Amino acid sequence: MTTRTAATEVTGPREPYDEHELAPGAGQGPCPPASTSTRTGDDGGHRTGGDDGGHRTGGGDGAMRHFTVHHDGVTIPVSRGGRGRPLVLCPGLNSTQADLSELAELLRRDYDVVTFDLRGHGLASGADRYSFDAFLSDLVAVLDELERHDPAAAPVLVGYSLGADLAVRHAAERPGAVAGLVLIDGANPLPEPFITDIDLAEFRAMARDQARSAERAKGTARQVLLTARDIFALGQEIDEVRSKILDRYREIDRPINMIMSTAIAGDSTEGRAPRHNQLWRSGVERLVREQPHIATSWLDTGHQLVFTHAPRIAEIIRRAHHPSAAPAS
């Protein structure tokens, strides 16, 4: 198990809730190469692209591979490359693997990094339902495909925002399936709802703005197909998930590292930002009081920390899960 580290404060710009996610968001970065064409497997399970299924065993040879996973009527594009122990990077709501490309490239220097898009995001196909459980099924499908090819290599699972909540649920439901968790600005056991009745109009407006902004990325590796109604409903569902997530942490026996922003709602001293920022910190403090083995690092920035502070986040991940360490099984 890990030991709790001292809080890490890093100077940097603070952003309010950004255009990509209701209380989490996305950033900009170079797009990944397109996925290869798909072929139908004979195992009745997932189907992958490439002449070797896009996979390799062992620590990785540095070459990039692109393949697809099919499940639940959706197609999930996956990219894999780097050297070392396996690490899976799960994006959040309204963020894509293209948005996370800077962090992924930094980590590929020391890890065999797997990135993918959730349904309705990036190069993944759209779906007739967008819910927490639906997104969780996307993560599980990708991890199952990796396990099928490398059954002895439990990966470090890194989740950003909603991706962190998905990572916690998966680790709780499948003990031993991951070597450890790195949770970036998500999976926060909030003591109170983030979205209260007086916040509804504001969050609906933000959801509409996010959906309109997403129109500019249509047809690219950063596209998001969710409607404003989808985004708003998911924001409320994430609130509900986080109200119960403390119980999930109690079921996890792997090392957990949290990398959190100090100003998820921006640095305004007016409006609801102070309450939301304090609530965000209170949730983590609540968790660490109960689970003192959880290591936490606070970055003095907003929710776009995964884009504005990618080198610092990569450094924290390397420190928490040393690249030369043998994967847990």
N, C-alpha and C positions, 0 to 999 in steps of 0.2 A: 504494500500500500504506500501511497505517497504521504509525505508530511506537509503540513500547511506551510506555504512560503509567505514571506512578508509581502504586503501589497506593493505592486509596482506602479509608480506614477510616471507617465511620459507626457511631455508637453505636446500639444498639437491642436489643430483647429477643431472646434466643436460644431457638429451639424445637428439641426433639428430632425424630426422624422422626415426622412427623405422621400423622393418620388417613387421609390421602388417597393416599399413595404410598409404595412400599417404601423408597426412599431419596430420593425427591422427593415433592412434595405439592401440595395445592390449598388455596384459601382461600375467603373469602366476599365477596359483592358483589351488586349489583342484577342481576336477570336481564335478558337482552336480549329484545327483542320476538320473537315467534314468527316462523318462516319463512313465506313466502307459499306458496300451493299450487303444485304443480309442473305442468309441461306437457311433452309429449314433443317433442323436437327432430327435425328432419328430416336431421341430419347423421350419424346413426348413432353419435354420440359421447355426451358428457354432456348431460343435460337440466337446464334451469334454470327457476326460477319467475319470475313477474313479467311485465309486458307488454313489457319490453325485455330480458328475461333477467336482470334485476337488475343489469346492468352499465352502465357509462358509460366513455367514453374520456377521456383527458386527466388533469389533476391532481385532479379531484374538485370537486364543488360544495358539499360539506358535508352533503348529504342522505344519510340512511341507506337502504340497500337490502338486502333479504334474499332469498336464493335458495337453491336446493339443487343439489347435484351428485350424480349417480347413477353408481356404478361398482362392480364386483365384488360386486354384490348388496346393497350398502348405500347408504343415503341420507345425505349429508353436508350439514348446514345451514351456510350461509355468510352473514355479515353484512359489509357494506362501507360505509364512510362516512368523511368527513373531507376535508381539503384538502392538496394537495401531492404529493410523490413517493409512490409506492406502497410500503406496508409490510405484510408478512404476519406475523401473530402465531400461532405454532403452540403449542398447549398440550401438557402432558405427561401421563404416565400418571395416571389418576384426577383430572385437572383438566379443566375445561371453559371454553368461551369466556365463560360467565357468571361463572366464578370470576375470569377475567382482565379483567373489565369496567372496573375502575378504571384499570388501566394502559392499556387500549385507549382509554378516553375521554380520558385525558391526551395520548396520542399523536395522537388525531384533531384536535387543535388545529393540528398542523403537518404531518400525513401523511394520505394516503388509506389508511386502515387496513382490512385484511381479517382477520376472525377466523372460526374454524370449530371444529367438534367432531370429534374422532376417533371412529371406530366404537365403539359401545357406551358412549359418553359423551354427556352432555347431551341435545341434541335429535337426535343422530344415531341411526340404527337400530342394532340389535344385529347380531351376525355369528356365523358358525359357527367362526371362527378369530380369535384375537387373538395376533399375533406382531409382532416388529419390522418385518418386511417387509410385513405387512398394514397396519400403521399408516403406514409409509412410502408405500404405495400411496395412502392417503387424502390425504396431503400432496401427492403428485405430481398426483393428480386435480384438486385445487383449483388448484394452480399452472398446470396445463395449461389449465384452464378460463379462468383470468385471462389467460394468454398468448394464447389464442384470440381474445379480445376486444381486448387491448392488447398486440400482439406486440412493440412497441418499448420497452415500459416494464418493464425488469427490476426487481423489487422488492427492498427490503431485507428479509431473512428473519430474524425474531426467534423463537428457540425457547427454551422453558422446559423444563428437566429433560429428560425423554425427547424433547421437541420439539427440544431443541438437538442431540441425537444424530441425529434425523431430518434436521435442517437440514444438518449436516455431510455426511451420506451423499448427500443430494440435490445439494449444491454440488459434491461430488467427482465425482459421476457425470454431471453436466450443466454443464460449464464454461461460464461466461458467462450462466447462467440467472438468477443473482441479482446484485444490485449489491453486496451485502456481507452479512455474518452478524453477528448479535448473539446470543451464547450465554449463557443465564441458568442457572447452576447445573446444568449438564449437559455431555455430550460430553467428559468428563474422561478422558484417557488414563492410567488408573490403573496404577501399576507392579505392583500385586498385586490379586487379586480382593477385592471388597468383602464378598462373602458366602463365607466359608470353611466347612469342615465343622462347626466348632464353633459357627457362627452359624446353622445351618440351622433348629434348633428355634425360635430367637428370631424369625427372619424368617418362618417359617411362622405363628407366633402373631400377628405383626403383620399378615400378610396376612389372617388370619381376622378380626382386629379391624377392618381397613379394609373388608372386605366387609360385616361387620355394620353398620358406621357408614353405609355407602352405602345401606343399606335405608331410612334416614330421608329420603333425597332422591329415592326412587322417584317417577316421574311428574312431576318438575320439570326445569328446565333445568340442574340440577346432578347429575342421576342418573348412576350408573355401573353398568353391567350385568355387569361382570366378576365372576367368582367368586373365592374365596380361592385356588383352585388356579391360575386364570388369572394373578392378581396375583403369586403366588409364582414361577411359571414365567417370567413376564416379567422379574422382578427378576434371576433367574439369566441370562436371555438378555441383558439390558442389560449385566451384568457382562462377558459374553463379547464383546459388541459393543465395549465400551470397551477391552478388552484389545488390540484390533486397530485402534482408531480413529486412532492416530498416523499410520498409512499414509494414511488418508483426508485428513488435514490436508495432507500433502505434495502432494496433487493439486489443491488449491484455490488460485486466484490472485486471490481477492477479499479486501478488507479484513475482518478478523475482530476482534471485540471480545468479551471474556468478562467477565461480571459474576457473581462467585462469592461464596458464603457462607463465613464462617470457621468456622462451627459447624454443619455439616450434620447431625451426630449429637447436637446439644445441647452444653451447656457442662459436663456432668458430668466430674469428674476420675476417676471410677471406671468399671468395666466396659469395654465396647468403644468408647465414645465417643471417648476420646483417640486410639486407633489410627485410627478411621475419619476423624476430623477431620484428623489428620496425613496420612493417605493421600490425602485430598481435595486438600490443599494440594500435596503432593508430585507429584500427577499434573499439576497446572497448571504447576508449576515445571519439570517434565520437558518439557512441551510448549513453554514459552517459551524454554527453553535451545536447543531445536532450531529453533524458529520465532520469533526475537526480534521480528519485526514485529507479532506478535499483542499487542494492547493488553489489559491486565487491570485490573479494578477489584474490590477485595475489600470486601464489606460485612460489618460486624461483627454478624452475626445468623445465623439458621438458614435452613433450606431454604424457609421461607415468605416469603423476601425479596421475591418478586414481588408479594406482597399487603401485607406490612408496610412496604415501602419503594418503593411504586410511583412516587411523585413523583421520588425520587432516581434510580430506574432510567430513567424517562422523560428526565430531564436528561442522563444518561450517553449514552443513545441519540441525543439531539439533538446532543450534542457530537461523537459519533463519525460521525454521518451527518447533516450539516447539512440542515435542511429545504429550503433554497433551492438546494441542489446539484442539478445535472442528473442524472437516473438514468443508471446505466451500462447499456450495451447489449451 
